[in-house]
Amino acid sequence: MENLQSSQLAQYIPILFLLAAAVGFAGGTLLVSVLLGKYAKSNKAKDSAYECGKDPIGEGGGRFSVKFYLVAMLFILFDIEVVFMYPWAVVYRDLLAEHATRNLVLGSMFSFLGILFLGYIYAVKKKAFDWKT
């Protein structure tokens, strides 16, 4: 019994070595950066924030129009449509082999596309895709 228990504990030794290596690497990297950072020359240009080559002037986060979020939600909606249609298209041939579910499979996809098309018509009528306004 004790031999079995010691062999089970021995299986955790590589995990402990990996944990020690990860903690040692993280701590060593932080220690080296602190030690080298004390001796680095600093000036105003190096200490300023860098944002894609532009000077950080003005407000940090600009406000977005509600139209942006509406378009983002529509994109997610139509993107998820593809997520549902792809698996259906992959197994469609196998589902057609079963005579009992042939009409049910095709009808369910047409109803799904119909509801999605109604949502698309609603978005067009509400001018959700018009970027100018």
N, C-alpha and C positions, 0 to 999 in steps of 0.2 A: 504494500500500500504506500509506504514511504517512498519507494523507488518511483512509483507512478506519479506521486505528487511532486517530487523533485524534477522529473522530466517535464512535467507540465509547466512548472515555473521556469525551467531553462528555456522554454520556447519564447519567453518574454524578454530575454537578454538582448536580442538584436533590436527590439523596439526601444529598449532603454538606451542602447548605444545611439540609435537614430535621434532620439529625443535629446540626448546630451550633445550630439553634434549640432543639431538645429539651434539649441539654446546657446551653445558656444559660438556658433557662427554669427547669430544675431547680436549677441553681447559684444563679441570681438569687433564686428563692423561698427557698432555704435561707439565703442571705445576709441577705435582708430580715427573715426570721423571727428570726435570731440578733440582728440589730441592734435590732429592735423589742422583742425579749424582754429585753434588758438594761435597758430603761427602764420595763418594766411593773412595776406594784406587785404584790407577792406577799404572801399571808397563808396561814394554816394551812388555811382552808376551800378556797382555790383550789388548793393543792398536794395535797389529799387525793384519794384515788381515788373515782371516781363510778361506781356500779353500779346503774343503774335506780332511783335514788332511795333506795336502802337503804344504811345504813351498812355499810362493809366490816368486819364482825365475824365472827370464826370462820375455819374452814378454807375455803380458796379453792375447791377442787374436791370436791364431795361424792361419795360412792360410790354407784354404781348397783347395783341388784339384777341378778342373772343373768337374771331374768325379763324385764327391760327389753331385754336383748340378744336374747333368744329371740324376743320379739315383733317386734323390729326386723328380724331375719333372716326371719321369716315374712312380714313386710310386703314385703321385697325379693323374696322368692320369688314371691308372688302378683302383685307389680307387674311382674316380668319375664314372667310368664305373659301379661299383656296385651300386652307388647312383642312377643311371638311370635305372638299371636293376631291382632293388628290387620293386619299385612301379609298374613297368610293369608286373612283375611276380605275384604280389598280385591281380591285376585286370584282369589278362589274361583270367581266366575262365569266367568272366562276359562279356568280350569282344568277346569271342568265341560264346556266345549265340546269338549275333547279326550276322546274316548271311552276311550282306553287308560288314562288315569290317573285316571278318575273315582273308582273304589273306593279306589285307593291314597291319594288326597288326603284323602278323608273318613276313611278308616281311620287315617291317620297323626295327624289331629287328635283323633280319639276316643281313640287310645292315649295321646297327650300329655295330654289331659284326664283320662283314667283314672289315669295315674300321679300327676297333680297331686291328684286326688280322694283317692287312697290316702294321700298326704302330709297332706292336710287331715284325714282321719279319724284318722291317727296323732297329729296335733297336738291334736285334740279329746280323744282318749283320754288323752294326757299332760297335759291341762288347761293347755295353753300359752296359751289365750285367756282364762283365768280371772284377772282383774286383782286379785282380793281376796287371793290367796295369794302 
